[in-house]
Amino acid sequence: MKRLLTAFILIFAMQAAWAIDLQTAKNEGLVGEANTGYLAAVQQPASAEVQALIRDVNARRRQQFERTASNTGATVNQVAFRFYELAVQRTSSGHYYQDARGRWVRK
């Protein structure tokens, strides 16, 4: 459990590398935390720039999820779901996340 928590802290720390672009997209309500553990477009159609940001963030998340799953014995889906739960807790007021039914909710 301690290794899993450490891995999640590292995932959040890695996001800081994209914080400016990601933060701007979240502030503008363009992207949010999907209930899959990945980033998704809140508004459709998403611009090419937003789609590129989503692809980049999600590729990095996937790598971290796979690494964490390998280190902890959990499945990638379990790691992604736990990341989602933590991401919702950390979602700032005014930002979006998906509920269990896939509806966008503004925190």
C-alpha positions as CSV (number, residue, x, y, z in Angstrom):
1,M,0.0,0.0,0.0
2,K,2.9,2.3,0.8
3,R,4.4,1.7,-2.6
4,L,1.1,2.5,-4.3
5,L,0.8,5.7,-2.4
6,T,4.4,6.7,-3.3
7,A,3.7,5.9,-6.9
8,F,0.6,8.2,-6.9
9,I,2.6,11.0,-5.4
10,L,5.1,10.6,-8.3
11,I,2.3,10.7,-10.8
12,F,1.0,13.9,-9.4
13,A,4.5,15.3,-9.3
14,M,5.0,14.4,-13.0
15,Q,1.9,16.3,-13.9
16,A,3.6,19.5,-12.8
17,A,5.7,19.3,-16.0
18,W,2.6,20.0,-18.0
19,A,0.9,22.2,-15.3
20,I,0.8,25.4,-17.3
21,D,-0.9,24.0,-20.3
22,L,-3.0,21.5,-18.3
23,Q,-3.9,24.1,-15.7
24,T,-5.0,26.6,-18.4
25,A,-7.1,23.9,-20.1
26,K,-8.7,23.0,-16.8
27,N,-9.2,26.6,-15.8
28,E,-11.0,27.3,-19.1
29,G,-13.2,24.2,-18.6
30,L,-11.8,22.5,-21.8
31,V,-10.6,19.3,-20.1
32,G,-11.5,17.4,-17.0
33,E,-10.7,14.2,-15.1
34,A,-12.6,11.3,-16.8
35,N,-13.9,8.5,-14.7
36,T,-11.4,6.2,-16.4
37,G,-8.4,7.9,-14.7
38,Y,-7.5,9.7,-17.9
39,L,-7.9,13.3,-19.1
40,A,-10.8,14.0,-21.5
41,A,-12.3,16.9,-23.4
42,V,-15.3,18.5,-21.6
43,Q,-16.3,20.6,-24.6
44,Q,-16.8,19.1,-28.0
45,P,-15.4,19.5,-30.5
46,A,-12.0,19.9,-28.8
47,S,-9.4,21.9,-30.7
48,A,-6.4,20.3,-32.1
49,E,-4.3,21.8,-29.3
50,V,-6.5,20.4,-26.6
51,Q,-6.6,17.0,-28.3
52,A,-2.8,17.0,-28.4
53,L,-2.6,17.9,-24.7
54,I,-5.0,15.1,-23.9
55,R,-3.0,12.6,-25.9
56,D,0.3,13.7,-24.2
57,V,-1.1,13.6,-20.7
58,N,-2.8,10.3,-21.2
59,A,0.2,8.6,-22.7
60,R,2.2,9.7,-19.7
61,R,-0.5,8.6,-17.3
62,R,-0.7,5.2,-19.0
63,Q,3.0,4.7,-18.6
64,Q,2.8,5.5,-14.9
65,F,-0.3,3.3,-14.5
66,E,1.5,0.4,-16.1
67,R,4.6,1.0,-14.0
68,T,2.6,1.3,-10.8
69,A,0.6,-1.9,-11.7
70,S,3.8,-3.8,-12.3
71,N,5.3,-2.6,-9.0
72,T,2.3,-3.3,-6.9
73,G,0.6,-6.3,-8.5
74,A,-2.5,-4.3,-9.2
75,T,-4.1,-4.2,-12.6
76,V,-3.7,-1.1,-14.8
77,N,-7.5,-0.5,-14.5
78,Q,-7.3,-0.7,-10.7
79,V,-4.4,1.8,-10.7
80,A,-6.3,4.1,-13.1
81,F,-9.4,4.0,-11.0
82,R,-7.5,4.8,-7.8
83,F,-5.8,7.7,-9.6
84,Y,-9.3,8.9,-10.7
85,E,-10.5,8.8,-7.1
86,L,-7.5,10.8,-5.9
87,A,-7.7,13.2,-8.9
88,V,-11.4,14.0,-8.0
89,Q,-10.4,14.7,-4.4
90,R,-7.7,17.1,-5.7
91,T,-9.8,18.7,-8.4
92,S,-10.0,22.4,-7.8
93,S,-13.2,24.3,-7.4
94,G,-14.6,25.2,-10.8
95,H,-12.8,22.4,-12.6
96,Y,-14.6,19.4,-14.1
97,Y,-14.6,15.7,-13.4
98,Q,-16.9,12.8,-14.6
99,D,-19.2,11.1,-12.2
100,A,-19.7,7.3,-12.3
101,R,-22.2,7.7,-15.1
102,G,-19.9,9.7,-17.2
103,R,-21.6,13.1,-16.7
104,W,-19.4,16.1,-16.3
105,V,-19.6,17.7,-12.9
106,R,-18.2,21.1,-12.0
107,K,-16.6,21.0,-8.6
